[in-house]
Amino acid sequence: MKAPFLIGIIMFILDQLTKILVDRFIIYASSVNVISFLDFFNIVNVYNTGAAFGIFRGRNSFFALIVFLFLTALSGWLYKNWNKLHKIQIYAFCLIISGGLGNLTDRLLRGAVVDFLDFGINSLRWPAFNVADSCIFIALVLILADILVFGRRKV
């Protein structure tokens, strides 16, 4: 099954390309309004040196190490268990690896993760995120759906 790897590679490239474009065309800490109704969607340029939602800011090196170790372990586990996994699980784990590599690349090359997708209603905002974060979220939804719909919990 080459498709999960191909999707992972495409998503990694899309993640990095969008971050390069944001860095090049949007001034740091500024935003471009995309959907103005209720200030629903903006493209922003913010850096995150912490974890999800910006918690534990300033610990970029620590999180880079943790992500590297996690991705190494997950990749080894995926390789070992490839034939035992269902297709949806393989896609999910490839998306997690792709998203993790996207954010790890940022941490190593930029010293922080570039976040740029900003959704909300007026002043009620969801924390900015990126394509890599979306890959990880979609993967978790796939895993949860696999558990709830098919009842598969173990490999």
N, C-alpha and C positions, 0 to 999 in steps of 0.2 A: 504494500500500500504506500505509494509515493505521495498521494494527494495530501495527507495530513502534514507531511514535511513541506510540500510546496506551499500550502496555505500558511504555514508557520513562517516560511521565508518571505512570502509576499507581505504578510502582516508586519514582520520586522522591518522590511524595506519601507513600507508605507509609514510606519511609526517614525523611523529616522528621517524620511523625506519631509514629513509634515513638521517635525521639530526644526529641521534646517530652514524650512520656509518661514516658520514663525519667528525664529531667531533673526532671519535676514530682513523680514518685512514689517515686523511689529516691534516697536520700541519696548524694551524691558519694562514691566510693571504698567503697561498701557493696554488698552483693549480696543477692538473694532466690533461695533454692534452689527450682528448679522440678522437677527429677528428682533425688531424693535418693540413689537407688541408686548407690553409688560416687561420689557427688557429681558426677554426670554433666553436669547442665545447670543453669546459674545465669543470672539476669539481673543484670548488674552496671552500675555507672555509673562509667565511666572516660573520661578525656580523653586524646587522643593529639595532641601537637603535632609529631610526626615523621612518618615514612613508615610503610610496612607493618611490622607487628610492633613498632612503637614505636622503630625505629632512627632515628637522627639527631634525637632529641627537641630541642624548643626552636627549631625552624626553620620555624615555621608560615607566616610570610610568604613565605619562599622556596618552600615547597611549594605554597602558594596560587598563586603566580605560575607555577610549572612546570605545575600542573594546568590553570590557565586557558589557557596557551599551547598545551598538548597538546590540550585540548578544542576550542579554536578551530581548530587545524590538522586534527584528526580530523573535525570537523563540515564544514569546507570540502572535505576529501577525500571524505567520504561523499556530500555533495551532488554533487560532480563525477562520482563513479563509481557513483552510485545504479543506473543502468540496466545496468551491467556486473556487478553483484553478484548473488549467489544469495540467496534468501530467508533462509536460515540465517545468512549473513554480515551481512545488514542487521539482523536481530534482535540479533545479537551486538554489532555496533557501536552500536546504539541503547541496549543495556544498559550498555555501557562509558560512553557519554555520560551516561546516567542516573545511574550510580554515581559517576562523576566529579563531576557537578553536585551530587549529594547531599553528598559530602564537601567539595567546594569551598564550598558554602553554609555548612557548619559552620565551616570555617576563617575565612570572612569574618564570620559573625554571632556565633560563639561563641569564636573565637580558638583552636579546637582541634576535632578530630573526636571526636564522641561514639561510643564503642564500648560495646556492652552484651550481646552474645551470648557466653557463656562456656561452653565445652565442655571436658571432660577426664575423667580417672579419678583421683579423689582429688587428690594434689598434682601429677600430670602434666597440665598445662593447655595448651590451644591458646591463643594470644593472643586476647583479646576482639576481636570484629569487629561489623559492623552490616549492615543491609540493602544499603546502597550497595556495601560490600565483596563481599557475596554476588552482586550483579548483575555485578560485574566478574569474579568467579571463574566464574560460570555462562557469561558471554560467552567467556572463555578456553577453557572446556571445549567450547563450541559450535564455536569456531574450530578447535581441535585435532581434534574429531570430524570436521569438514568436511574437514580436510586428510587425516586417516587413512582415513576411509571413502570419500570421493569423490575424493581425490587433488588437490583444488584448492589451489594454493599462490599463484597470482598473480591479480591483477585486471587 
